Amino acid sequence: MAASSSSATSEQKKIVLKSSDGDEFQLEENAAVQSITVKNMVEDDYTVIPLPNVDTKTLIKITEYLKTHADEKMKSNEEEIKKFDKDFVKEKSYNDLFELVLAANYLDIKGLMDLLCQAIADRIKDKSYMAVRKIFNITTDYTEAELEEVKKEHAWAHEGEEIDDSTN
């Protein structure tokens, strides 16, 4: 009996995250509670946590992040985590990054929010205002004359790279 109780204490409690599509993902508690939203629900004794604002595709990416960062405190894998973070955002489209930002915000995962927002900021750096408007889907209500006036007054803002393939 003693052997079974010691193995039970060394095992992490499992938490189930349920996407808006109804798919369930099992995570160890130490990974899942990096999300403040999930942590609060675990403290309220939820074992299956419904996430109506997170679809399956996004939750797969989020759980991958949470699992990798679960043992972040260990200095032995610090370089692995840095490489993971770099690869995590590397080839994602703006739309994927925006979906992840919405989910990370909803789930209240500070580290992931910081990573995603920095990745977006790095990508829009040195882009023209037109490129940034397209990336963020911002429409203008200026007339052509008003737009020309603004361009004259703020010429510095109209410098920068135009849109490229990184906006996919």
N, C-alpha and C positions, 0 to 999 in steps of 0.2 A: 504494500500500500504506500509506503514512503516514497518509492521510486515513481509511482504515478503522480503523486502530489507535487514532487519536485519538477517533473516535466511539465505539469500544468502551469506552475508559476513562471517557468521560463518562456512559455508560449505567450505571444501577444494576443490580446483580445481582437477578434475580427469585427470589422465594421463593413456594412454593405451600403454602397452608394447606388441609388437608383436614378437613372437618367430620365429625361422627359419622354424618351422613346420607350421606357419600360425596361431597359437593359440594366442588369445589376453587376456591380463590380465590387469584389471583396478586397479590402485593404486591412493591413494591420493597423491597430489603433494609433501607434506612434506616427504613421504616415498620414492617416486621415485627419488627425487633429491639428495638422499644420493649418488647416482651414478653420478659422474662428467660427464660421457658421456651423460646420460639422462638429467642432468641439463643444459648442453650446448645446447641440442636439444630443451628443453623447452624454453630456452631464445631465440631461433630462431623461436619460435611460433609453434613448432610441438605439436600436441595433440596425434597423433598415432606415436609411435616411433618403427621403425623396428629394430630388433636385429638379423641380419643374422648369427651371430656367437654364438647364444645361443639357444639350443633346448628347447622344452617344458618341459621335465623332469627337466632340470637344472634351467629353469626360475621359475618353481613352487617353488623350494627350495630357490632361490634368493629372490623372492617376499615375502616369509615367513620371511626371515631374515630382509628384508627392513621394512616390517610392524612392526615387533617386535621392531626394533631399531629406528623407526620413532620418538618416544617420549623418546629417550634415555636421554635427558637432565633432565627429571624428576627424582629426587632422589628416589621417592616413589616406583619405579619399578626396581631399580638397581639390587636387588637380583634376581628378575624374569628374567632379561636380562642375568645375569651371568649363571643362571640355563639353560636358553634357549640355550646360546652359548655352554655350556658343552654338552647338549643333541644333539645339532645340528651336532656336529662333532663326537659324541661318537661311533655310530655303522655304520659309513659310510666306505665303502671300499676305498682302495687307489685310485682306478679308479674314484669313485665318487668324492673324494677330489680333484683329479687332474682336473676333468671336471669343478668343482666349482672354482678352482683357475684360470683356463683359462677364465671362464666367469667373475669372479670378476675383473680380470686384464683388460679384454676388457671393462667392464662397469666402471672401475676405482672406486671401492668401497674399500677404504683403510681399514676400520674396518674389513670387511669380509676377505680381503687378509691377514691381520695380524692374524686373528683367524685361518684361514685354514693353513697358513704356520707354525704357532706354533703347530697345531695339527699334521701335518706331521712330523715336527722336533721331537716332543715328541714321536711319534711312531717309528721313526728310531733310536732314541737314544739307544745306547748299542747293536745295531744289528751288525752282522759281515759285512765285506765288501761285501761278496757274497750275503748276504740277501739284502743289500742296492742296489747292482747291479741288483738283480732280481726285487725289488720293482720299480726301475726307468727304468727297461728294458734296461740296459746298457750291451752291448756285448763287449767282449775283442778281441783284435787283437794280443795278446801275444801268442807266442808258449809256449808249456809246460815248456821248459827250461827257457825261459824268465820269466814266471810266478813263477817258483821256485826261481829264483834269486831275484825277487821283494819280495817274501815272506821272504827270508832270511834277506834282507836289511831293511825291514819294518815290523818286526814281530808284533809290537804293533798294527798295522792296521788289523791284521788277528785274533784279539781277538774279542769276542762279541757273542751275541746270534745269533743262526741261524734263518732262516725264520720260521714263524709260521702262524697261521690262520689270523693274522691281515693284511695280504697282499692281501686279497680278494678284 
